Amino acid sequence: MKKIALSLGLFAFLAFQQPVTAGSSPSLTYQVNLNDRADDRFKVTLDVKGLKAENNVYQFAATAPGTYQTMDIGRFVHNFKAFDKKGRELEAKQISTNQWQLSNPAKVRKITYQISETWDTPVEENRIYAMCGTSLESDHALINGQGVFGYLKGMQSAPMRIKLAYPQEWQVGTALTIDKDGYYTADNYDHIVDSPILAGTLTKAETKFRNTTIDIYTYSKTGLIQSQDLLNNMTEMLEAANAFVVDFPVDRYTFLYHFEDETWGAWEHSYSSEYVYKEAPLTPAYANQLTDVAAHEFFHIITPLNIHSELIEQFNFVTPTPSQHLWLYEGTTEWASDMMRLRGKMIDLPAYLEDMTEKLIFDDRMDKNYSLHKLSLTSYTPEGQKQYGNIYHRGAVVAALLDIRLLELSEGKRGLREVVNELSKEYGPKKAFSEAEFFNLFASRTYPEIEDFFNRYVKGAETLPLSDYFGKLGIIYQESVKTGNIKPHVGYAFAFADGNIVFTKVDEKLQKMGLQNGDVLVAFNGVNITLENAQQEIKKLSAARPGDANTYIVLRNGNKQEVKTIVLEKEEELRHQFKINEAANPKQSALRNRWMTNL
């Protein structure tokens, strides 16, 4: 990332601001100076009046919805100060990583602080995912609300206004609305966290889709990728999504794209989604990859926006509190993004089944005894983070099986799509379901047999009935197919934890050579490995031959060690193979046709 050193200073920033008129504004009015980008720090001012004794703590977020990671944003805060109406400084004392205590809140009229962008600020642990973080550069800024703003104790639900000062040539992309005075408005702190802001030298594209306005804002480092090109590639997906959910339940949706040096992924929100990807030519393959991810994030307008528990509606920013229904928020969403493309004829059945194979191969690398329910409840822990990626893989497969089971029980009249759409209309953005009762609620809305399904495959970790369930559709499933061909064998799998790539399931032969389960991969054959280049570098093993030598640098018990191994060999085994049963009976064929159709 490029860094700049403008030096307007905090004093000049404060002098630039205008006081808030008492009684004419919401309780919290923030101002952020994006003209002063010195030291990679956001300069923030909060104008406030009428605080009470119970509003004596200013809280920064420990985590945020949809991240499932500890953030501790207070680590990035500098020069936190409070002032009275005459500009005299009041005592403000840091009492924990994320909390500052105000000595006399009734007298506070202004709070100021600087907060470092997360992208360019190194931390020893709990590195924040880039798409959930903040960036402040010469030609753009990325704001995820929890990375810049906090709230006063007892005022998480208070309305907010945000004024951004930025270069005249910049434009701003966000799902937030702007009032007549140029302030972005948020209903409460949860709303600002749910509404990322991308500002800078952006391109914009817009379309009206039925009753929903779709906006795309794009920052591209060299201008290689334009918003209109992204929109052109996304239109078919939006058509498929609209048919799948039966009209979008939002009147406006904003896609925010950041293309620069690294690919990190995306973060969903109720009325927007934000993407951090490496800038590269928008080839058909790259465009398809981006659209696949967008399909997943866009479906979050259903869950958790319209189907969520009280833990999501009243989010705990102080203490990370997991929801047991992560399988619904992420697993079902991933399933839906695949099915909407299949039913929208964006992909054919063999392509869908190949994707299912890839998800099951990923599941093979995870702990088979780790249920989706346990994964949900441990998602904030180091143990759970090692399994976390499986919520998108095993989670989606379980949702696919649930869909088949519902269709079977309803004789092809009502699958998971239909149930989800019904629940979306029953609940909606402002009505939460009971965290403790949702499994029972879902079963009561469908069939008693679904309670058993949840107990075995969501709460439990029983072997998934893939052959039985896909057989109902006239699709043959085989867990393993031996080909007789001898192939090179890597001999291990990987897990990802705390930003590290960790060896798992290391073959006994490799263990004798010195490679151990739990080793952290640092370098491979002379190349330092990061999350960004790991896939590309490790892929080189596919071109290796049995007996070829490899050298790893690993971190074990805090010490770096060199380990030399050779490539193993084994009979080629094709895992998790699906094929259409050409001899399917009429009942199986009929159910498959219903399965591939929006009912």
Secondary structure as UniProt FT lines:
FT   HELIX           10..16
FT   TURN            22..23
FT   STRAND          28..33
FT   HELIX           38..40
FT   STRAND          41..47
FT   HELIX           53..55
FT   STRAND          57..59
FT   TURN            65..67
FT   HELIX           73..76
FT   STRAND          77..83
FT   TURN            85..86
FT   STRAND          89..90
FT   STRAND          92..96
FT   TURN            97..98
FT   STRAND          99..102
FT   HELIX           105..107
FT   STRAND          110..116
FT   TURN            119..120
FT   HELIX           130..132
FT   STRAND          135..136
FT   STRAND          140..143
FT   HELIX           145..147
FT   STRAND          151..152
FT   TURN            153..154
FT   TURN            156..157
FT   STRAND          160..165
FT   TURN            168..169
FT   STRAND          171..174
FT   STRAND          177..178
FT   TURN            180..181
FT   STRAND          184..186
FT   HELIX           189..193
FT   STRAND          197..200
FT   STRAND          203..209
FT   TURN            210..211
FT   STRAND          212..220
FT   TURN            221..222
FT   HELIX           227..245
FT   STRAND          252..260
FT   STRAND          265..268
FT   STRAND          272..278
FT   HELIX           284..298
FT   HELIX           299..301
FT   TURN            302..306
FT   HELIX           310..313
FT   TURN            324..325
FT   HELIX           327..332
FT   HELIX           333..343
FT   TURN            344..345
FT   HELIX           349..364
FT   TURN            368..369
FT   HELIX           372..377
FT   TURN            378..380
FT   HELIX           382..387
FT   HELIX           388..391
FT   TURN            392..393
FT   HELIX           394..409
FT   TURN            410..412
FT   HELIX           416..426
FT   TURN            429..430
FT   TURN            435..437
FT   HELIX           438..445
FT   HELIX           448..457
FT   HELIX           466..471
FT   TURN            472..474
FT   STRAND          475..489
FT   STRAND          493..497
FT   TURN            498..499
FT   STRAND          500..504
FT   HELIX           508..513
FT   TURN            517..518
FT   STRAND          520..524
FT   TURN            525..526
FT   STRAND          527..528
FT   TURN            531..533
FT   HELIX           534..538
FT   HELIX           539..543
FT   TURN            546..547
FT   STRAND          549..556
FT   TURN            557..558
FT   STRAND          559..566
FT   STRAND          568..580
FT   TURN            582..583
FT   HELIX           586..595
//
